[in-house]
Amino acid sequence: MAPKKMALEIGMGTDIRGGDYTKAAVRALRDALWHNSLTVATALGKSSDDMQVEVLIGVPKPDQVDTKQVLAVLPHGAGTVKVVEGGLEIPNEAGTDKTVIAQAAAIVRLDL
């Protein structure tokens, strides 16, 4: 049977100075995950490590995100990371730096 979607968690992260897309992406995923406590796996007789987590990240320059660092944020289960164009990039007035805003969605599935 195909895994069933159990939860959708959404977050936002920033790198205020430095324009680090990975830092913003990691913070966005932490924001999505650390506001929840999923007990659905154990309620269904599964382990939290049975969760399959699909992580979607939106940033202006997807190729500048280290997906291994993003994936390392997951505390349980197996995951995948897909980075797409999105988010925001806001340059400072001098044009020497920028703020990066990333969005994250974590889709949690269980094989029932």
C-alpha positions in Angstrom: 0.0 0.0 0.0 1.2 3.5 -0.7 2.3 5.7 2.2 -0.5 8.0 3.6 0.0 11.7 4.2 -0.3 12.3 8.0 0.9 15.9 8.4 2.0 19.0 6.6 4.3 21.3 8.6 5.2 24.7 7.3 8.0 27.1 8.4 10.0 30.2 7.4 13.7 30.9 8.0 16.0 33.8 7.4 19.6 34.7 7.1 19.5 38.4 8.0 23.0 39.2 7.0 25.3 37.2 4.7 22.8 35.8 2.1 23.4 32.2 3.2 20.7 30.1 1.5 21.5 27.0 3.4 21.3 28.7 6.7 17.9 30.2 5.8 16.6 26.8 4.6 17.8 25.0 7.7 16.1 27.6 9.9 12.9 27.3 7.9 12.8 23.5 8.4 13.5 23.9 12.1 10.7 26.4 12.3 8.3 23.9 10.6 9.3 20.9 12.8 10.0 22.5 16.2 6.4 23.8 16.7 4.9 20.4 16.6 5.1 17.0 18.3 3.8 14.3 16.1 2.4 11.3 17.9 0.5 9.9 15.0 3.2 7.2 14.3 3.0 5.7 17.9 -0.8 6.1 17.9 -0.9 3.8 14.9 1.6 1.3 16.3 4.5 2.5 14.3 7.9 4.0 15.3 8.7 7.6 14.7 11.5 6.3 12.6 9.0 4.8 10.2 8.0 8.3 9.1 8.8 9.3 5.5 9.4 13.0 5.3 9.4 14.9 2.1 11.0 18.4 2.6 10.3 21.1 0.1 12.4 24.3 0.4 11.7 27.6 -1.5 14.6 30.1 -2.0 15.5 32.5 -4.8 18.6 30.5 -5.8 17.9 26.7 -5.2 21.3 25.6 -6.4 23.0 27.4 -3.4 21.3 25.2 -0.8 23.3 22.3 0.7 20.5 19.6 0.9 22.6 17.4 3.2 22.6 20.1 5.9 18.8 20.5 5.5 18.2 16.8 5.7 20.4 16.6 8.8 17.7 18.6 10.7 15.2 15.7 10.6 15.1 14.1 14.1 13.2 11.0 13.0 12.4 9.0 9.9 13.8 9.0 6.4 13.7 12.1 4.3 14.2 13.6 0.9 14.8 17.3 0.1 13.7 19.2 -3.0 14.7 22.8 -3.4 12.6 25.0 -5.7 12.6 28.7 -6.7 10.7 30.8 -4.1 11.4 32.8 -1.0 12.8 36.3 -1.0 16.1 38.1 -1.3 16.3 41.6 0.0 19.5 43.6 -0.7 20.8 46.2 1.8 20.9 49.8 0.7 24.6 49.7 0.0 24.2 46.6 -2.2 26.9 44.8 -0.2 24.8 42.3 1.6 21.3 40.7 1.5 18.7 39.0 3.6 17.5 35.7 2.4 14.0 34.3 3.4 13.3 30.6 2.8 10.0 28.7 3.1 9.9 25.1 4.1 7.2 22.4 3.9 7.6 19.0 5.5 5.1 16.4 4.3 5.0 13.4 6.7 3.8 10.0 5.4 3.4 6.6 7.0 3.1 3.3 5.3 -0.1 1.8 6.8 
